[in-house]
Amino acid sequence: MTGRRTGQVLLTLGGMIAWAVQFTVVYGATSTLCGRGWADATLLGIGVVPFAILAATLVTLAAAAILLIVSLREERQQRNQPASATDSFLSQAGMLINGLSLIAILWNGVPAFILPACA
């Protein structure tokens, strides 16, 4: 793969990577903090478990949103210039995957604030 194609593939899959990171941090932090008995600790007036989940969710939402914006810009540029079928596919797949990743990240993050941390 050329350097350009590698960048396109990473842009296309970036939202899924961000979601995987968020998923890992949310469940890793929750199980570690609850298992060690630190669930009642607070950080900046918020429980450490909700704080870790909030931080992971906000960072990965921002990353997926930036990737979606870049995918949209790339698609717009391709409308003005002739593009190969592969470039067009990767651009459209990137928009879809990054958009759906935003939903998946929210889907993971929101219940953490509704349900008790270590139930």
N, C-alpha and C positions, 0 to 999 in steps of 0.2 A: 504494500500500500504506500502511496506517496504521502508526503507530509500533509498536503492539502486534504486528501481523502481521510486521513486519520483524524484530522481536525473536524471534518464533517461528521464522521461517525461518533466522535466524542460529543459533539454538539447535539447530535440526534439522541444519544443515550444519556446525556448529562442529567436530565430530569429524573430518570430512573436511578441513576447513581446517587443523586441527592436524596431521593426517597429512601433508598437502601441505607444511607448514612443516618438519616433521621430515625428510621425504624430501629436500627442497631443501637443508637444512642438512647432512644426513649426506653426501649425494653432492657438494655444493658444497665442504664442508670437506675431505672426503677427496681430491677431485681437486686442490684448491688446495694443500693441504699436501703431497701426494705430488708434484705437479708442481714445486713450489718446492724440494723436497728436504728438507723439514722433518719428515718422518715419524719420524725417530729422536729428535726433541726430546721432552722430558718436561715434564709439568705436574703438580705434586703427586704425583710418583712414578709417574704413568701417562703413557703415550705421548699426544701431543697429538691424534692421530687418534681413538684409542679414547675419550679424554676428551671431545672434541667430540661424538662419537656418543652417549656416555653422557649428557652434559648435554642434548642435543637430545631424546633419547628420554625421559628422566625428566620434563623440562618438558612435553613434549607428551602424555605419558601422564597426567600430573596434570591438564592442561587437559581432555583427553577424558574422564577419570574425573569431573571436576567437572561437565562438561556432561551426562554420563550420569546423575549424581545429580539434577541439576536437571530433566532430562527425566522421570525416575522420579517426582519430587515433583509435577511438573505433571500427569502421568497420574493420580496418586493424587488430586489435587485435582479433576480432571475427573470422577472416579467419584462424588464427592459432590455435584457441581453439574451441571446439564444443560449440555452443550457442543455446539457446532455440529460438523458432520461434518468441516469443514476443521480446526478445532482438534483434534479427536480424531485425525485423520490425521497432522497435524504432530507431535503428541505421540508417537504410536506410531512414526512414521518417525524421530523424533529418538532414541528409545530404541534402535532397530535400528541406525541409522547410527553413533551414538556408541559403541555396544557393538562393532560391527564395526571401527570405527576404532581401538579399543584393540588389537584383534588385529592389524590392519595395522601399527600402530606397533611392536608387539613383533616382528612378522614382519620389519620393516626393521631393527630395532635389534640383534636377537640374532645374526644371521650376522656382523655387524661384529666381534664378539668371538671368533668361531670361526675366521674366515678371516684371513690376514695383511692388514695395512692396505693395502699398496701392491703387491699381487701382480699 
